[in-house]
Amino acid sequence: MKKINLNFKSLFLLYACGLAPIFLFCGIMSLFGVATVQWDGRNQVGIQGLIFSIFFIPIFAGAITILSWVVLRLGHFIFRTCFKKAMHHIEPQEEEIFFDADTTKS
């Protein structure tokens, strides 16, 4: 299994790319007068709604990234300290899986 290293920058970019279509859709809808973007208790429509929705992408991506990065680091720390032996488990080679030593002695 390939190990994936998710650092802060990677998490931010992944969340930003995931949230961008949603926020851009809301911005485009606000161009047509639909009240999808709200700031300071007022609905933003037109070009202002589109601009606000574009600025919301890094704000929401940053907030979600900070929260998930902290939770993942805490979970990794707990897992590493409580299950240290499990972290150093070595996967068997493919030959060891298919050819057991006891079954080949015939």
C-alpha positions in Angstrom: 0.0 0.0 0.0 1.4 3.4 -0.9 1.9 5.8 2.0 0.3 9.2 1.6 1.9 12.1 3.3 -0.7 14.8 4.0 1.0 17.9 5.2 -0.7 21.3 5.9 -0.2 22.6 2.4 -1.5 19.5 0.7 -4.6 19.5 2.9 -5.3 23.1 2.2 -5.0 22.6 -1.6 -7.2 19.5 -1.5 -9.9 21.3 0.5 -9.7 24.4 -1.6 -10.1 22.4 -4.8 -13.0 20.5 -3.3 -14.8 23.6 -2.1 -14.1 25.7 -5.2 -16.9 24.3 -7.4 -19.5 24.7 -4.6 -18.6 28.3 -3.9 -18.2 29.2 -7.6 -21.7 27.7 -8.2 -23.1 29.9 -5.4 -21.3 32.9 -6.9 -22.7 32.3 -10.3 -26.1 31.8 -8.9 -25.8 35.2 -7.1 -25.0 36.8 -10.4 -28.6 35.8 -11.4 -30.1 37.3 -8.3 -30.3 34.2 -6.1 -29.5 35.0 -2.5 -26.8 32.4 -1.9 -24.1 34.6 -0.4 -24.6 36.4 2.8 -22.2 38.7 4.6 -22.9 40.7 7.7 -26.6 39.8 7.7 -27.1 41.1 4.1 -27.5 39.1 1.0 -24.9 39.8 -1.6 -26.1 39.5 -5.2 -24.5 40.3 -8.6 -20.8 40.9 -8.9 -20.4 41.4 -5.2 -21.9 37.9 -4.5 -19.4 36.4 -7.0 -16.4 38.2 -5.5 -17.5 37.3 -1.9 -17.9 33.6 -2.9 -14.4 33.6 -4.4 -12.9 35.1 -1.2 -14.8 32.5 0.9 -12.9 29.6 -0.8 -9.5 30.2 1.0 -11.2 31.2 4.3 -13.3 28.1 4.5 -10.5 25.8 3.2 -8.1 27.3 5.8 -10.6 26.8 8.7 -11.3 23.2 7.7 -7.6 22.5 7.1 -6.6 23.8 10.5 -9.2 21.8 12.3 -8.5 18.5 10.4 -4.7 18.9 10.6 -4.9 19.3 14.4 -7.2 16.3 14.8 -5.0 14.2 12.5 -1.8 15.1 14.3 -3.4 14.3 17.7 -4.7 11.0 16.4 -1.3 10.1 14.9 0.4 11.0 18.2 -2.1 8.8 20.2 -1.7 6.0 17.8 2.1 6.2 17.8 2.3 6.2 21.5 -0.3 3.6 22.3 0.3 1.2 19.4 4.0 1.6 18.8 4.4 -2.1 17.8 1.7 -1.8 15.2 3.5 1.1 13.6 6.5 -1.1 12.9 4.6 -3.9 11.3 6.2 -5.2 8.2 4.0 -6.4 5.4 4.9 -9.9 4.1 6.3 -10.2 0.7 4.1 -11.6 -2.1 6.0 -14.8 -2.2 5.5 -15.4 1.5 1.7 -14.9 1.1 1.3 -17.4 -1.7 3.9 -20.0 -0.8 3.7 -20.9 2.9 6.9 -22.7 4.1 4.9 -25.7 5.4 3.0 -26.4 2.2 6.0 -26.5 0.0 7.8 -29.3 1.9 6.4 -32.3 0.1 
